[in-house]
Amino acid sequence: MHKLFTLNCSKTVHQNHELCRMDEPILNQLKNIRTFIFDIDGVLTPGSVLVTEEGHMLRSVNIKDGYALQHAVKQGFNIGIISGGNSLGMLNRFRGLGIEQIYLGQNNKIAAFKEVCRVFNVQPYLVAYVGDDMPDYPILQQVGLSCCPADAASDIKEICHYISPVAGGQGCARHLLETAMKLHNTWWNEDSHNW
């Protein structure tokens, strides 16, 4: 049995789990959101690529982000991916986590964003989007909860409702999803210990 305590921001969390330091208005908005869309490079990866001599571009992802993404899918949250990058490895990674709405190679992300909203039958004000750089700017201006990693571009930080204390590729998706799922009482359940 997990011991519980309440933070000043009035959310109940499990002991020893550092959560997002969010203002009350952000937490209240997060309570209404069940659709999360993420950029890849700089959000789900550290924002750097290793280019091999053969020209392959290799990225790394955070395992804790992966756990949170698949757990959120299992709990009925809508998860989408929109990226300018086009990597078969990334496609396979996120499909393997149960994510179906994956849009890669998007040079203008708005069309993909509208399609994700259509598929999930959700209005933009009920969507949280996490982006880190200028191609994410138009979407961040349209969603109900605009978020970015701690190391996002300064122009992006200026317009985001929430700036994670965690850098891209270091667990910022986990940070946001874990907080949301705890607010929705879906973090701890029979699926919590399964991958």
C-alpha positions as CSV (number, residue, x, y, z in Angstrom):
1,M,0.0,0.0,0.0
2,H,1.4,3.4,-1.0
3,K,1.4,6.2,1.6
4,L,-0.2,9.4,0.3
5,F,0.3,13.0,1.1
6,T,-1.1,16.2,-0.3
7,L,1.0,19.0,-1.8
8,N,0.2,22.7,-1.4
9,C,-1.2,22.7,-5.0
10,S,-4.0,20.4,-3.7
11,K,-3.2,17.3,-5.7
12,T,-2.7,14.0,-4.0
13,V,0.5,12.2,-5.0
14,H,2.5,9.1,-4.0
15,Q,5.4,9.6,-1.7
16,N,8.9,9.7,-3.3
17,H,7.5,10.7,-6.7
18,E,8.7,14.2,-7.7
19,L,5.9,15.8,-9.7
20,C,5.6,18.8,-11.9
21,R,5.6,22.1,-10.0
22,M,2.4,23.5,-11.5
23,D,0.3,26.4,-10.6
24,E,-3.3,25.8,-9.6
25,P,-4.7,27.1,-12.9
26,I,-2.5,24.7,-14.9
27,L,-3.5,21.8,-12.7
28,N,-7.2,22.7,-13.1
29,Q,-6.7,22.8,-16.9
30,L,-4.9,19.5,-16.8
31,K,-7.8,17.9,-15.0
32,N,-9.9,18.5,-18.2
33,I,-7.4,17.1,-20.7
34,R,-7.2,13.5,-21.9
35,T,-5.5,14.2,-25.2
36,F,-1.8,14.7,-25.4
37,I,0.3,15.3,-28.5
38,F,4.1,15.3,-28.5
39,D,6.8,16.4,-30.9
40,I,9.7,14.0,-31.1
41,D,13.0,15.7,-31.5
42,G,13.8,17.9,-28.5
43,V,10.7,16.6,-26.6
44,L,10.8,12.8,-26.7
45,T,14.5,12.8,-27.6
46,P,17.3,15.0,-26.3
47,G,17.2,17.0,-29.5
48,S,20.5,15.8,-31.0
49,V,21.2,13.1,-33.6
50,L,24.2,10.9,-34.1
51,V,25.0,10.8,-37.8
52,T,26.8,7.7,-38.8
53,E,29.3,7.5,-41.7
54,E,26.6,5.8,-43.7
55,G,24.3,8.8,-43.2
56,H,21.9,7.2,-40.7
57,M,20.6,9.6,-38.1
58,L,20.3,7.9,-34.7
59,R,18.2,9.2,-31.8
60,S,17.8,8.1,-28.2
61,V,14.6,8.0,-26.3
62,N,13.8,8.0,-22.6
63,I,12.5,4.7,-21.2
64,K,10.5,6.4,-18.5
65,D,8.8,8.5,-21.1
66,G,8.0,5.2,-22.9
67,Y,6.5,3.7,-19.8
68,A,4.2,6.7,-19.2
69,L,3.1,6.8,-22.9
70,Q,2.1,3.2,-23.0
71,H,0.4,3.4,-19.6
72,A,-1.6,6.4,-20.6
73,V,-2.7,4.6,-23.8
74,K,-3.9,1.7,-21.7
75,Q,-5.8,4.0,-19.4
76,G,-7.8,5.5,-22.3
77,F,-5.8,8.7,-22.8
78,N,-5.5,9.9,-26.4
79,I,-1.8,10.1,-27.4
80,G,-0.5,11.5,-30.7
81,I,2.9,12.2,-32.2
82,I,3.6,14.9,-34.8
83,S,7.2,15.3,-36.0
84,G,9.1,17.0,-38.8
85,G,11.6,14.1,-38.6
86,N,11.0,10.9,-40.6
87,S,12.5,7.8,-38.9
88,L,11.4,4.2,-39.2
89,G,13.0,3.6,-35.9
90,M,10.9,6.2,-34.2
91,L,7.7,5.0,-35.9
92,N,8.3,1.4,-34.7
93,R,9.2,2.7,-31.2
94,F,5.9,4.6,-30.7
95,R,3.8,2.0,-32.5
96,G,5.3,-0.5,-30.0
97,L,4.0,1.6,-27.2
98,G,0.4,1.4,-28.5
99,I,0.3,4.8,-30.1
100,E,-1.6,4.8,-33.5
101,Q,-1.8,8.5,-34.4
102,I,1.8,9.1,-35.5
103,Y,2.6,11.7,-38.2
104,L,6.2,11.9,-39.3
105,G,7.8,14.1,-42.0
106,Q,5.5,17.0,-41.3
107,N,6.9,20.2,-42.7
108,N,3.8,22.0,-41.6
109,K,2.4,20.5,-38.5
110,I,-1.0,22.2,-38.4
111,A,-2.7,19.8,-40.9
112,A,-1.5,16.8,-38.9
113,F,-2.8,18.5,-35.7
114,K,-6.2,19.0,-37.2
115,E,-6.3,15.4,-38.3
116,V,-5.4,14.1,-34.8
117,C,-8.2,16.3,-33.3
118,R,-10.6,14.9,-35.9
119,V,-9.6,11.3,-35.2
120,F,-9.9,11.7,-31.5
121,N,-13.0,13.8,-31.9
122,V,-11.6,16.5,-29.6
123,Q,-11.6,20.3,-29.7
124,P,-8.2,22.0,-29.5
125,Y,-8.9,23.6,-26.1
126,L,-9.0,20.1,-24.7
127,V,-5.6,19.2,-26.0
128,A,-2.2,19.5,-24.4
129,Y,0.7,19.8,-26.9
130,V,4.4,19.5,-26.0
131,G,6.8,21.2,-28.5
132,D,10.2,22.7,-28.2
133,D,11.0,24.8,-31.3
134,M,9.5,27.1,-34.0
135,P,7.7,24.4,-36.1
136,D,5.6,23.8,-33.0
137,Y,4.6,27.4,-32.5
138,P,1.3,27.4,-34.5
139,I,0.0,24.4,-32.7
140,L,1.0,25.7,-29.3
141,Q,-1.0,28.8,-30.0
142,Q,-4.2,26.8,-30.6
143,V,-4.3,24.2,-27.8
144,G,-5.8,24.5,-24.3
145,L,-2.5,23.6,-22.6
146,S,0.7,24.5,-24.4
147,C,3.8,22.8,-22.8
148,C,7.5,22.7,-23.5
149,P,10.6,21.1,-22.0
150,A,13.0,23.1,-19.8
151,D,15.5,23.4,-22.7
152,A,13.0,24.6,-25.4
153,A,13.7,27.5,-27.6
154,S,13.2,30.9,-25.9
155,D,10.4,31.9,-28.3
156,I,8.5,28.8,-27.4
157,K,9.0,29.3,-23.7
158,E,7.4,32.8,-24.1
159,I,4.1,31.4,-25.3
160,C,3.8,28.2,-23.3
161,H,1.3,27.9,-20.4
162,Y,3.6,25.4,-18.8
163,I,7.4,24.9,-18.9
164,S,8.5,21.6,-17.6
165,P,11.4,21.6,-15.1
166,V,12.7,18.5,-17.1
167,A,14.6,18.8,-20.4
168,G,13.6,17.1,-23.6
169,G,14.4,13.5,-23.9
170,Q,15.1,13.4,-20.1
171,G,11.5,12.5,-19.0
172,C,9.5,15.6,-19.6
173,A,6.7,13.6,-21.2
174,R,6.7,11.3,-18.2
175,H,6.5,14.3,-15.9
176,L,3.4,15.7,-17.6
177,L,1.6,12.4,-18.1
178,E,2.3,11.1,-14.6
179,T,0.9,14.3,-13.1
180,A,-2.2,14.2,-15.4
181,M,-2.8,10.5,-14.6
182,K,-2.5,11.1,-10.9
183,L,-5.0,13.9,-11.2
184,H,-7.4,11.5,-13.0
185,N,-6.6,8.7,-10.5
186,T,-5.4,6.4,-13.3
187,W,-1.7,6.2,-12.4
188,W,-1.9,3.5,-9.8
189,N,-4.0,0.5,-10.8
190,E,-3.7,-3.1,-11.9
191,D,-1.8,-2.1,-15.1
192,S,0.8,0.0,-13.2
193,H,3.3,-2.8,-12.9
194,N,2.9,-4.2,-16.4
195,W,4.6,-3.0,-19.6
